[in-house]
Amino acid sequence: MKTLASRSFFRTFDLLLAAANPSTMPSCWNQDGVACARERHSFGSGTYNFAVEVVTMTRPGRQGWTLMVVKEFWWTGDREKELRSTRWAQVLSGRRNDVIAWMHKQEERLDLEPGPSATATACGAV
């Protein structure tokens, strides 16, 4: 994983989301020292629908950072025909290399321990 636009980055990101809660996605959780928050914005009509999911990940501390990942989906009214989907990630604060290093660590952990992550906890959990 060398960039925030690589397939490897988004594969790891999707696996992290699934590991946080495999059945239903909570609105916030903690993953290996990083606070994560998910928002979904959507609109539907008879002709088209769209949804935007925004996940903000914040690592506090000396080498802290904030990352925003956005996934956008468009489809026709019957949800059977996807018109377009796009995704992107942007470091909002901190160093990009620190974000990539953390994601690489998560990628290695997920490859070694498939399935739900023991380090993912709900917001406010001790």
DALINJO-V29476 format. One record per residue. N is the residue number from 1. BURIAL is I if it has 16 or more other C-alpha atoms within 10 Angstrom, else O. Layout:
n-><N;N>
burial-><BURIAL;BURIAL>
//
This chain:
n-><1;2;3;4;5;6;7;8;9;10;11;12;13;14;15;16;17;18;19;20;21;22;23;24;25;26;27;28;29;30;31;32;33;34;35;36;37;38;39;40;41;42;43;44;45;46;47;48;49;50;51;52;53;54;55;56;57;58;59;60;61;62;63;64;65;66;67;68;69;70;71;72;73;74;75;76;77;78;79;80;81;82;83;84;85;86;87;88;89;90;91;92;93;94;95;96;97;98;99;100;101;102;103;104;105;106;107;108;109;110;111;112;113;114;115;116;117;118;119;120;121;122;123;124;125;126>
burial-><O;O;O;I;O;O;O;I;I;I;O;I;I;O;I;I;I;I;I;I;I;O;O;O;O;I;O;I;I;I;I;O;O;I;I;I;I;I;O;O;O;O;O;O;O;O;O;I;I;I;I;I;I;I;I;I;I;I;I;O;O;O;O;O;I;I;I;I;I;I;O;I;I;I;I;I;O;O;O;O;O;O;O;O;O;O;O;O;I;O;I;O;O;I;O;I;O;O;I;I;O;O;I;I;O;I;I;O;O;I;O;O;O;O;O;I;I;O;O;I;I;I;O;O;O;O>
//
